[in-house]
Every structure is written in structure tokens, then in C-alpha cells.
Amino acid sequence: MLNDCPIVGNAPHTPFMLKTLLPYMIAFGVTLIGAVATRLAAGLEHGTRLAGLFIGVGVMGALFAIPGFEWTAAGPLNRTGHILIGALLVGTAFDVLKAPRVWKIILLGLFALGCGWASANNTLILKTAPSMGQLGLALALALVWAGMILRFSAQTAHKATNLVVLIAALSGLALLALIVGDRPVTFIALSFVAALFAFALCSIVLNLDLGDGAKIPVVSSLVAIAWALSQRHPEALWGLGVLTLVLFAERTARRVPMPQGGIAAYLYLVVLAGFCAIPIFIAAVLVSAAASP
């Protein structure tokens, strides 16, 4: 099991820093190298948009670095790997294929339904007829998945804004998981943070685009990680509810008056990060109080 994994557990044969940092180094390195190589090989038109899919690929590499990680759908945390693979396929198809919008909506709907169904029932195929409660929970989760993906896919904000919000949300999840002592969830969330930082560095130099191949896997996994944490630690529910306010920090930051000139864009990102930190802090306090004996 993941809790017994040498990288996130107590491995006597591995140096402490290596066993702690190796997954994040893999996520960062694979994303950095893959994004740069894709941009240079595929050119400006296609490489700029396709480079983002290596965020998900980098995290997959980090997951494979855990000997005890089970690629099964038996638990909410292990299912994150399956959702990540499916989201990579859907997002890459959106970036590569010039399909009509209606087909994209249908594919996205089927993917969200699959995520919701599997998360509500712990399997894709039930041996008995589902209850009304199971159907309702699956539909509600599917709507959350679809809503989150559409929220970022339809967003016209600059990619830096999306990166700040996603990094903040995943960092918040990692912090809540750390507070309740769930090291596996912390590991996966921070692996995404490392991959997003690598992509941000590439984007500064190569002006990469955060396409569907990047946003759909990250956002889908964000929901999956949050669901896994809520199922493994119900005391984190209130904190997770507050943490959703990070997703709306952009609207608040836009209302802050900014000076004229080139510094305004950088100052805006600093202000946005500050507004993202507020719900993270409140969520951490709530979870700390709930987790206290």
C-alpha cells in the first residue's frame, strides 16, 4: 500500500533527502525536459500548446517512482492515476483534433460522468443495481468535475493567472493533507505543484500556452485529490469547502487598483497570490482545530 511505500514512508536504505525529494524531482524534470523538447520539435504553432501535456506526464512519472503505488480503482487515492490518464487522453485530443464543439462537450460529459460514477461507487462496473443515493452522488460529482474543467477551459484569463490559482489550490490541498497526517495525498498534490512550477519556468522563456492537454489533467486530478482527502479524512471537509474560495480569488484581485506600466502585470500576480493565501490559511486553521484531539 501507498502508506508503506519507501519514498513516503520510513525507508532505512534511502537517504532522507532523496526519498523525500525524488518524486518532485521527477515531476519537475520530466515536465521541464518534455515541454522544452515538444516546443522545439513541434514548432511555434503546435509545440506551444502541446507542451503542457507533459505536466500530467511528469506527475505520472512521479507516481511510478513509488514502488507501493497501486494502479487500481479500488480506492479514491489510487484512482487519481486512472483519472489523470483519462484526462491526458481527453485533453490531448482536444488540442490535436479539430472536432466540432458539440463533440468536445459530449466527450467531456462522458469523461466527467465516468469520474463521478467511479468515485461514487469505487468501481466502473457494479455487480448490483445502484441505489438512488449512489446515482445522485455520481451525478453530483460528475457536475463538479465538468464544472471545474469548464471553469478553466472557458476562462479567458492569462495563463499566468491560471497557473497561480492552480498552484495555490494544490498547495492548499497538500497543506491540509499534511495537517491531518496524510502523506500520500501530500505527495501527489506537491508533485503537481512541482510540475506546474517547471511549466511556468518554460513558459517564461518559450511563451508556452496552457492548453487543454495541461488544464484538463491538472483540474481533474485536483478534484480527485480533494475527493480522496475528504473520504480518507472527513475532518478536512470544512477546510476543503473554504479552500474552494481560491478558485474565485481572481475576481477579487481584478478589483484592486493597479499602477500603470509594465509592473502592473507582475504586481497583479502578487496580489492574486495574496488573495489565494487567505482561504488557504483559514482552511488550515479549521482543519487543525478539527484534527486536534
C-alpha positions in Angstrom: 0.0 0.0 0.0 1.0 3.6 -0.5 1.4 4.3 3.2 4.1 1.6 3.3 6.0 3.0 0.3 9.7 3.6 0.9 9.5 7.1 -0.7 6.7 8.4 1.5 7.3 6.1 4.4 10.4 5.3 6.5 12.9 3.7 4.2 16.1 2.8 6.0 18.1 2.2 2.8 17.4 5.6 1.1 18.9 8.9 2.2 16.2 11.1 3.8 16.5 14.0 1.3 16.5 11.6 -1.7 13.4 9.7 -0.6 11.6 12.9 0.1 12.6 14.9 -3.0 12.9 12.2 -5.7 9.2 12.2 -6.7 9.1 16.0 -7.0 12.4 16.0 -8.9 10.9 13.5 -11.4 7.7 15.6 -11.9 9.8 18.8 -12.3 12.4 17.3 -14.6 10.1 15.3 -16.9 7.8 18.4 -17.3 10.8 20.7 -17.9 12.5 18.5 -20.5 9.3 17.3 -22.2 7.9 20.8 -22.5 11.1 22.2 -24.0 11.6 19.3 -26.4 8.0 19.4 -27.6 8.1 23.2 -28.2 11.4 22.9 -30.2 10.3 19.8 -32.1 6.7 20.7 -32.9 7.3 24.4 -33.6 5.6 27.5 -32.6 2.1 26.7 -33.8 1.7 23.2 -32.3 4.5 22.9 -29.8 3.4 26.0 -27.8 0.1 24.3 -27.0 1.1 20.7 -26.8 4.0 21.3 -24.3 1.6 21.5 -21.4 0.6 17.8 -21.6 4.0 17.0 -20.0 2.7 18.4 -16.7 0.5 15.3 -16.4 3.2 13.0 -17.9 5.7 14.3 -15.3 3.3 13.5 -12.4 2.7 10.1 -13.9 6.4 9.5 -13.8 6.5 10.6 -10.2 3.7 8.1 -9.4 5.6 5.3 -11.0 8.6 6.2 -8.7 6.5 4.9 -5.8 7.0 1.1 -5.6 3.9 0.7 -3.5 1.5 2.7 -5.6 -1.2 0.5 -6.9 -2.8 1.5 -10.3 -6.2 0.2 -9.4 -9.5 1.9 -8.9 -10.1 0.2 -5.6 -9.5 3.4 -3.5 -10.1 7.1 -4.1 -6.4 8.0 -4.0 -5.1 5.2 -6.3 -8.0 6.1 -8.7 -6.3 9.5 -9.2 -3.8 7.8 -11.5 -6.6 6.5 -13.7 -8.3 9.8 -13.8 -5.0 11.5 -14.8 -4.5 9.1 -17.7 -8.1 9.6 -18.9 -7.8 13.4 -18.6 -4.5 13.3 -20.5 -6.2 11.5 -23.4 -9.2 13.8 -23.5 -7.1 17.0 -23.2 -4.6 15.9 -25.8 -7.5 15.0 -28.2 -8.9 18.5 -27.7 -5.6 20.1 -28.5 -4.8 17.9 -31.5 -8.2 17.2 -33.2 -10.2 19.9 -34.8 -13.5 18.4 -33.7 -16.7 20.4 -33.5 -17.5 22.0 -30.2 -20.5 19.7 -29.7 -18.3 16.6 -29.9 -15.9 18.1 -27.3 -18.8 18.8 -25.0 -20.1 15.2 -25.4 -16.6 13.7 -24.7 -16.1 16.0 -21.7 -19.5 15.0 -20.4 -18.8 11.3 -20.7 -15.4 11.7 -19.0 -17.0 13.7 -16.1 -19.7 11.0 -15.8 -17.1 8.3 -15.7 -15.1 10.1 -13.0 -18.2 10.8 -10.9 -19.5 7.2 -11.2 -16.2 5.6 -10.3 -15.7 7.9 -7.4 -19.2 7.4 -6.0 -19.2 3.6 -6.4 -15.4 2.7 -6.1 -15.8 0.9 -9.5 -17.0 1.4 -13.0 -19.0 -1.8 -13.1 -21.4 -2.6 -10.3 -22.5 -6.2 -9.5 -25.9 -5.0 -8.3 -28.3 -2.2 -9.3 -27.2 1.2 -8.0 -29.3 2.9 -5.4 -30.8 6.4 -5.8 -28.2 7.7 -3.4 -25.4 6.3 -5.5 -26.9 7.7 -8.7 -27.4 11.1 -7.0 -23.8 11.2 -5.7 -22.4 10.1 -9.0 -24.3 12.8 -10.8 -23.3 15.5 -8.3 -19.6 14.5 -8.6 -19.8 14.5 -12.4 -21.2 18.0 -12.3 -18.3 19.1 -10.1 -15.8 17.6 -12.5 -17.4 19.1 -15.6 -17.9 22.5 -13.9 -14.3 22.7 -12.8 -13.0 21.7 -16.2 -15.2 24.2 -18.0 -14.3 26.9 -15.5 -10.7 26.8 -16.5 -11.2 25.8 -20.2 -13.6 28.6 -20.9 -11.5 31.1 -18.9 -10.1 34.0 -20.9 -7.6 35.0 -18.2 -3.9 35.0 -19.0 -2.1 31.6 -18.4 -0.1 33.1 -15.5 -3.4 33.7 -13.7 -4.4 30.0 -14.2 -1.0 28.8 -13.0 -1.1 30.9 -9.8 -4.6 29.7 -9.0 -3.9 26.0 -9.7 -0.6 26.1 -7.8 -2.3 27.8 -4.8 -5.2 25.3 -4.8 -2.9 22.2 -5.0 -0.6 23.7 -2.4 -3.6 24.2 -0.1 -4.6 20.6 -0.6 -1.1 19.5 0.3 -1.1 21.6 3.4 -4.5 20.2 4.6 -3.2 16.7 3.9 -0.1 17.4 5.9 -2.1 18.7 8.8 -4.2 15.5 9.0 -1.1 13.4 8.5 -2.0 12.0 5.1 1.5 11.9 3.4 0.4 10.1 0.2 -2.1 12.9 -0.6 0.6 15.5 0.2 3.0 13.7 -2.1 0.6 13.7 -5.1 -0.5 17.3 -4.6 3.1 18.6 -4.3 4.1 16.6 -7.4 1.6 18.6 -9.4 2.9 21.8 -7.9 6.5 20.8 -8.9 5.3 20.1 -12.5 3.4 23.4 -12.7 6.5 25.3 -11.5 8.6 23.6 -14.2 6.0 24.5 -16.8 5.9 28.1 -15.5 9.7 28.4 -16.0 9.4 27.1 -19.5 6.6 29.4 -20.3 8.6 32.4 -19.2 11.3 31.6 -21.8 9.3 29.9 -24.6 5.9 31.6 -24.1 4.0 28.4 -23.8 0.2 28.1 -23.8 -1.7 26.3 -21.0 -3.8 24.2 -23.4 -6.5 21.6 -22.7 -3.8 18.9 -22.5 -2.5 20.7 -19.5 -5.6 22.1 -17.8 -7.9 19.1 -18.0 -5.5 16.7 -16.4 -4.5 19.1 -13.7 -8.0 20.3 -12.9 -9.4 16.7 -13.0 -6.7 15.5 -10.7 -7.3 18.4 -8.4 -10.9 17.3 -7.9 -9.8 13.7 -7.5 -7.3 14.6 -4.8 -9.8 16.7 -2.9 -12.3 13.9 -3.0 -9.8 11.4 -1.9 -8.8 13.6 1.1 -12.4 14.1 2.0 -13.0 10.3 2.0 -9.9 9.4 3.9 -10.2 12.3 6.4 -13.8 13.6 6.9 -12.5 16.1 9.4 -11.0 18.0 6.5 -14.4 18.6 4.8 -14.9 22.2 6.2 -11.4 23.1 5.2 -11.9 21.8 1.7 -15.1 23.9 1.5 -13.2 27.0 2.4 -10.4 26.1 0.0 -12.7 26.3 -3.0 -12.6 30.1 -2.5 -9.2 30.0 -4.0 -10.9 29.4 -7.4 -12.6 32.8 -7.1 -9.6 34.9 -5.9 -9.0 36.1 -9.5 -12.3 38.1 -9.5 -11.3 39.8 -6.2 -7.8 40.6 -7.4 -9.1 42.2 -10.5 -10.9 44.9 -8.5 -7.7 46.1 -6.8 -6.4 49.3 -8.4 -3.1 48.8 -10.2 -0.5 51.3 -11.3 0.1 52.0 -14.9 3.0 50.4 -16.8 4.7 47.0 -17.2 4.9 46.4 -13.5 1.1 46.2 -13.2 1.0 42.6 -14.6 3.6 41.4 -12.1 2.0 43.3 -9.2 -1.3 41.7 -10.1 0.1 38.2 -9.8 1.5 39.1 -6.3 -1.9 40.4 -5.2 -3.6 37.3 -6.7 -1.3 35.1 -4.7 -2.1 37.0 -1.6 -5.8 36.6 -2.0 -5.3 32.9 -2.7 -3.4 32.6 0.6 -6.3 33.9 2.7 -8.7 30.9 2.2 -5.7 28.5 2.4 -4.9 30.0 5.9 -8.5 29.8 7.1 -8.9 26.3 5.8 -5.7 25.2 7.6 -6.9 26.7 10.9 -10.3 24.9 10.5 -8.7 21.6 9.7 -6.1 22.0 12.5 -8.9 22.6 15.0 -11.0 19.6 13.7 -8.0 17.3 13.7 -7.0 18.2 17.3 -7.8 15.6 19.9 
